[in-house]
């Protein structure tokens, strides 16, 4: 594979990979919002490209996007909506981490004479 001077090679990207329509339909039944579905698939594709293991069995030669869609369709991936949480109200169930009290040490700096 030859690259042009200054071109960046992406190991996971290929121009002829098209997602399978039946997987898109099955995943869109689980996640009806298309924007959330696209974000979930793109994040999972990034993870798969970095070497994370797939959560479902797949046929060799299947693209990363198809694997991500099949994971969503099988219920292996989910999302948590933060809609309406603008920072003023705490989320419903948050387990507080035990706090650690750290005392600041005051060090008197001596001025050079």
PANUVEX-138689 format. One record per atom (N, C-alpha, C): residue number from 1; atom name; x, y, z. Coordinates in pm, 1 decimal, m for minus. Example, Ala and Ser with C-alpha at 12.3 -4.5 7.8 and 13.67 -1.06 7.14 Angstrom:
# residues 2
i at X Y Z
1 N 1319.0 m569.0 780.0
1 CA 1230.0 m450.0 780.0
1 C 1320.0 m330.0 780.0
2 N 1285.0 m225.0 708.0
2 CA 1367.0 m106.0 714.0
2 C 1290.0 3.0 787.0
This chain:
# residues 113
i at X Y Z
1 N 84.3 m116.2 0.0
1 CA 0.0 0.0 0.0
1 C 89.2 123.1 0.0
2 N 67.6 208.9 m92.8
2 CA 146.0 331.4 m104.2
2 C 62.8 449.9 m59.0
3 N 129.0 541.5 6.2
3 CA 60.7 661.7 52.5
3 C 127.2 783.4 m9.1
4 N 48.5 886.4 m26.2
4 CA 102.4 1012.2 m75.7
4 C 187.5 1076.9 31.8
5 N 274.2 1164.0 m7.1
5 CA 357.9 1233.9 88.5
5 C 269.6 1321.9 176.3
6 N 286.3 1309.0 306.0
6 CA 208.1 1388.2 399.5
6 C 73.3 1326.9 432.3
7 N 40.1 1211.8 374.7
7 CA m89.1 1148.7 401.8
7 C m82.0 1072.5 533.8
8 N m193.1 1065.2 602.2
8 CA m201.7 991.2 726.5
8 C m274.7 861.3 699.4
9 N m216.3 751.4 740.5
9 CA m279.3 621.4 720.1
9 C m357.8 583.1 844.1
10 N m482.1 548.7 827.1
10 CA m567.0 501.6 935.1
10 C m583.3 352.6 917.7
11 N m543.1 271.1 1013.5
11 CA m547.0 127.1 995.0
11 C m687.5 69.1 985.7
12 N m788.1 135.0 1040.5
12 CA m922.1 77.5 1043.5
12 C m1011.6 128.5 932.1
13 N m969.8 228.0 861.9
13 CA m1058.2 287.8 762.5
13 C m1032.7 229.4 625.3
14 N m1140.1 195.1 558.6
14 CA m1129.3 154.9 418.8
14 C m1246.9 214.9 343.8
15 N m1227.2 243.9 218.8
15 CA m1327.7 316.0 142.3
15 C m1444.3 226.9 98.9
16 N m1425.4 96.6 94.8
16 CA m1530.1 10.3 40.3
16 C m1610.6 m61.1 147.3
17 N m1606.7 m16.5 270.7
17 CA m1681.9 m81.1 376.4
17 C m1816.1 m12.2 394.6
18 N m1923.2 m87.3 378.9
18 CA m2058.0 m34.4 395.4
18 C m2127.8 m117.7 502.2
19 N m2196.9 m50.8 594.5
19 CA m2266.9 m122.4 700.1
19 C m2384.3 m200.4 641.7
20 N m2410.6 m314.8 699.1
20 CA m2521.0 m398.6 652.7
20 C m2653.8 m338.9 700.1
21 N m2748.5 m333.0 607.8
21 CA m2876.6 m266.9 635.4
21 C m2955.9 m337.8 744.0
22 N m2949.8 m471.3 749.3
22 CA m3025.8 m543.4 850.9
22 C m2971.4 m517.5 991.2
23 N m2839.9 m497.4 1003.1
23 CA m2783.2 m464.6 1133.4
23 C m2820.2 m323.3 1175.9
24 N m2823.2 m232.2 1080.7
24 CA m2863.3 m93.7 1111.6
24 C m3008.4 m91.1 1157.9
25 N m3093.8 m167.1 1090.3
25 CA m3235.7 m171.9 1127.3
25 C m3254.9 m232.5 1266.3
26 N m3183.0 m340.9 1294.3
26 CA m3195.3 m405.9 1425.3
26 C m3144.5 m315.2 1537.4
27 N m3034.4 m246.1 1511.7
27 CA m2980.3 m155.8 1615.0
27 C m3069.0 m33.5 1634.0
28 N m3131.3 14.5 1525.9
28 CA m3217.8 131.9 1538.7
28 C m3348.9 99.3 1610.4
29 N m3384.5 m28.8 1617.7
29 CA m3501.4 m66.6 1698.0
29 C m3468.1 m60.4 1846.9
30 N m3343.0 m86.6 1880.6
30 CA m3299.8 m79.0 2020.4
30 C m3274.7 66.4 2061.2
31 N m3204.2 140.7 1975.1
31 CA m3173.3 282.5 1999.3
31 C m3244.4 363.4 1891.5
32 N m3365.1 415.8 1918.0
32 CA m3440.7 484.4 1812.9
32 C m3383.0 619.8 1771.1
33 N m3308.2 685.3 1858.6
33 CA m3251.3 815.2 1826.2
33 C m3126.6 794.5 1739.6
34 N m3128.9 844.8 1616.0
34 CA m3019.8 821.6 1521.9
34 C m2889.6 887.0 1565.8
35 N m2897.6 1003.7 1627.9
35 CA m2776.2 1072.0 1671.7
35 C m2704.5 993.1 1780.4
36 N m2780.9 938.9 1874.1
36 CA m2721.4 858.3 1980.2
36 C m2663.4 730.6 1921.3
37 N m2734.8 669.9 1827.5
37 CA m2687.2 547.2 1763.2
37 C m2555.2 570.9 1690.4
38 N m2546.0 679.7 1617.3
38 CA m2422.6 711.9 1544.2
38 C m2308.4 734.4 1641.6
39 N m2333.6 805.8 1751.3
39 CA m2229.1 830.3 1850.4
39 C m2183.2 701.0 1916.8
40 N m2278.3 612.2 1947.5
40 CA m2242.3 485.4 2009.3
40 C m2158.0 400.5 1915.4
41 N m2199.7 394.4 1788.8
41 CA m2126.2 313.1 1691.1
41 C m1986.3 369.9 1670.2
42 N m1974.7 501.3 1658.6
42 CA m1842.6 559.7 1632.6
42 C m1748.1 539.9 1750.5
43 N m1798.5 552.7 1872.7
43 CA m1713.5 529.4 1989.6
43 C m1669.4 383.7 1997.5
44 N m1763.1 293.9 1968.2
44 CA m1729.6 150.7 1976.3
44 C m1632.5 110.5 1865.2
45 N m1647.6 169.4 1746.3
45 CA m1554.6 141.8 1636.9
45 C m1415.0 187.1 1676.7
46 N m1405.3 302.7 1740.6
46 CA m1275.5 350.6 1787.8
46 C m1213.4 252.3 1886.1
47 N m1295.1 200.6 1977.1
47 CA m1245.5 104.8 2074.4
47 C m1198.8 m23.5 2006.2
48 N m1277.7 m71.8 1909.7
48 CA m1240.7 m194.8 1838.9
48 C m1112.2 m175.2 1759.1
49 N m1094.1 m57.6 1701.7
49 CA m971.8 m29.1 1626.7
49 C m849.9 m25.4 1718.1
50 N m870.7 13.2 1843.4
50 CA m760.4 17.5 1938.1
50 C m725.9 m120.2 1993.9
51 N m808.2 m220.1 1962.5
51 CA m777.3 m355.9 2005.8
51 C m869.7 m414.3 2110.0
52 N m977.9 m346.0 2145.3
52 CA m1072.1 m402.2 2241.0
52 C m1140.7 m523.7 2179.3
53 N m1176.4 m617.3 2262.6
53 CA m1239.3 m739.9 2213.5
53 C m1387.5 m718.5 2186.8
54 N m1439.7 m779.8 2079.5
54 CA m1583.9 m771.0 2053.5
54 C m1663.5 m844.0 2161.8
55 N m1783.5 m796.0 2189.2
55 CA m1869.8 m854.3 2291.6
55 C m1961.2 m962.6 2236.1
56 N m1961.3 m981.1 2105.4
56 CA m2043.6 m1083.5 2040.5
56 C m1956.6 m1164.6 1944.7
57 N m2004.6 m1283.5 1911.5
57 CA m1935.6 m1362.7 1810.0
57 C m1968.9 m1304.3 1673.5
58 N m1870.9 m1308.0 1582.8
58 CA m1892.7 m1248.6 1451.5
58 C m1822.9 m1331.3 1344.8
59 N m1866.6 m1312.3 1223.4
59 CA m1808.5 m1380.5 1108.8
59 C m1679.1 m1309.1 1071.0
60 N m1571.1 m1382.6 1043.3
60 CA m1448.1 m1315.1 1000.7
60 C m1472.3 m1231.7 874.7
61 N m1412.0 m1116.0 870.7
61 CA m1429.2 m1026.3 756.9
61 C m1536.7 m922.0 777.7
62 N m1606.6 m929.2 889.8
62 CA m1709.3 m830.6 920.8
62 C m1640.6 m702.4 967.3
63 N m1690.5 m587.6 923.7
63 CA m1630.0 m459.1 959.3
63 C m1654.6 m422.8 1104.5
64 N m1575.8 m328.5 1153.5
64 CA m1590.3 m283.6 1292.5
64 C m1726.1 m220.4 1317.5
65 N m1778.3 m146.5 1221.6
65 CA m1910.2 m83.8 1238.6
65 C m2018.9 m190.2 1247.6
66 N m2006.0 m296.8 1168.7
66 CA m2104.6 m404.8 1174.5
66 C m2097.9 m477.9 1307.5
67 N m1978.4 m495.7 1360.1
67 CA m1963.7 m559.3 1491.4
67 C m2027.5 m471.5 1598.3
68 N m2004.3 m340.7 1591.4
68 CA m2063.2 m248.5 1688.3
68 C m2215.8 m250.2 1679.3
69 N m2268.7 m252.7 1558.0
69 CA m2414.4 m257.5 1541.3
69 C m2472.2 m387.3 1595.2
70 N m2404.0 m498.6 1573.9
70 CA m2455.0 m625.7 1625.2
70 C m2447.1 m630.5 1777.6
71 N m2346.8 m564.9 1837.4
71 CA m2340.2 m556.3 1983.1
71 C m2458.6 m476.7 2037.3
72 N m2493.2 m368.0 1970.6
72 CA m2607.5 m287.1 2013.8
72 C m2737.0 m364.8 1996.0
73 N m2751.5 m433.7 1882.2
73 CA m2873.5 m509.8 1854.9
73 C m2891.7 m624.8 1953.4
74 N m2782.1 m682.0 2002.7
74 CA m2789.7 m791.7 2099.7
74 C m2800.4 m743.2 2243.1
75 N m2803.3 m612.2 2263.4
75 CA m2820.4 m557.3 2397.1
75 C m2693.5 m557.8 2480.6
76 N m2578.7 m571.3 2417.2
76 CA m2451.8 m572.5 2490.5
76 C m2402.7 m431.2 2522.2
77 N m2448.6 m331.7 2447.1
77 CA m2410.7 m192.7 2471.2
77 C m2535.0 m112.4 2503.9
78 N m2521.6 m20.0 2595.8
78 CA m2632.3 67.4 2633.8
78 C m2576.9 207.7 2656.7
79 N m2664.8 303.9 2675.3
79 CA m2623.4 440.5 2701.5
79 C m2703.5 495.4 2817.4
80 N m2649.8 597.7 2879.9
80 CA m2718.0 664.7 2989.3
80 C m2739.6 809.0 2949.1
81 N m2862.2 851.8 2948.9
81 CA m2894.7 987.5 2908.0
81 C m2870.6 1083.9 3023.0
82 N m2809.3 1195.7 2991.9
82 CA m2790.4 1301.7 3090.7
82 C m2875.5 1422.7 3055.0
83 N m2977.3 1401.3 2972.4
83 CA m3065.6 1509.7 2931.2
83 C m3137.2 1566.0 3053.3
84 N m3135.4 1696.2 3067.5
84 CA m3202.0 1761.5 3178.9
84 C m3113.6 1778.3 3300.3
85 N m2994.7 1721.0 3296.5
85 CA m2903.0 1736.7 3408.5
85 C m2803.0 1844.9 3371.1
86 N m2836.9 1965.9 3402.9
86 CA m2752.9 2078.3 3366.2
86 C m2656.6 2118.0 3476.6
87 N m2633.8 2030.1 3569.8
87 CA m2539.0 2058.5 3675.8
87 C m2603.3 2112.4 3802.2
88 N m2730.5 2148.1 3796.8
88 CA m2796.9 2204.2 3913.8
88 C m2858.2 2094.5 4000.3
89 N m2903.3 1987.9 3939.2
89 CA m2962.3 1879.0 4015.0
89 C m2872.5 1756.6 4004.3
90 N m2850.2 1686.2 4115.4
90 CA m2765.3 1567.3 4109.7
90 C m2837.1 1451.6 4039.0
91 N m2763.6 1360.1 3979.1
91 CA m2825.5 1242.7 3918.5
91 C m2898.3 1160.7 4024.1
92 N m2986.8 1072.6 3979.0
92 CA m3073.6 998.2 4069.3
92 C m2995.9 912.1 4169.0
93 N m2907.9 826.2 4121.1
93 CA m2837.4 735.1 4209.8
93 C m2687.1 751.3 4192.5
94 N m2626.8 824.1 4283.1
94 CA m2482.4 842.4 4279.6
94 C m2426.8 796.4 4412.6
95 N m2331.8 705.8 4405.4
95 CA m2267.0 657.6 4526.6
95 C m2145.3 745.3 4549.3
96 N m2143.3 810.6 4663.8
96 CA m2033.9 901.4 4695.0
96 C m1908.9 822.8 4733.0
97 N m1798.1 863.4 4678.5
97 CA m1670.3 803.5 4711.1
97 C m1626.7 856.5 4846.0
98 N m1573.5 770.2 4933.7
98 CA m1531.9 820.0 5065.3
98 C m1425.5 928.0 5051.7
99 N m1446.8 1035.9 5120.5
99 CA m1356.2 1149.2 5109.1
99 C m1226.7 1129.0 5186.5
100 N m1123.0 1188.6 5137.6
100 CA m993.5 1183.9 5204.0
100 C m958.7 1326.9 5241.8
101 N m929.5 1346.8 5365.2
101 CA m897.2 1480.7 5412.5
101 C m745.9 1497.3 5406.3
102 N m704.5 1593.9 5332.0
102 CA m562.7 1621.3 5317.4
102 C m535.9 1759.4 5375.1
103 N m449.1 1764.3 5473.3
103 CA m413.8 1891.9 5535.3
103 C m302.1 1956.0 5453.8
104 N m319.9 2083.4 5427.2
104 CA m216.6 2155.1 5352.7
104 C m104.6 2195.5 5448.0
105 N 14.7 2170.6 5403.4
105 CA 130.3 2209.6 5483.2
105 C 172.4 2349.5 5441.8
106 N 188.9 2432.7 5540.5
106 CA 234.9 2568.1 5510.0
106 C 383.6 2574.3 5536.7
107 N 454.1 2607.5 5436.4
107 CA 599.1 2617.3 5448.3
107 C 636.4 2763.0 5435.8
108 N 707.3 2812.4 5536.1
108 CA 750.5 2952.2 5534.1
108 C 871.6 2962.9 5441.9
109 N 857.4 3048.6 5343.0
109 CA 968.3 3069.3 5250.2
109 C 1062.4 3173.7 5309.1
110 N 1188.7 3140.3 5304.9
110 CA 1287.4 3234.8 5353.4
110 C 1334.9 3319.6 5237.7
111 N 1337.4 3448.3 5261.6
111 CA 1383.7 3540.1 5159.7
111 C 1535.4 3542.0 5157.1
112 N 1585.5 3535.6 5037.9
112 CA 1732.3 3542.2 5025.4
112 C 1777.7 3683.9 5056.8
113 N 1879.3 3696.4 5139.4
113 CA 1926.6 3828.8 5178.8
113 C 2029.8 3881.7 5083.6
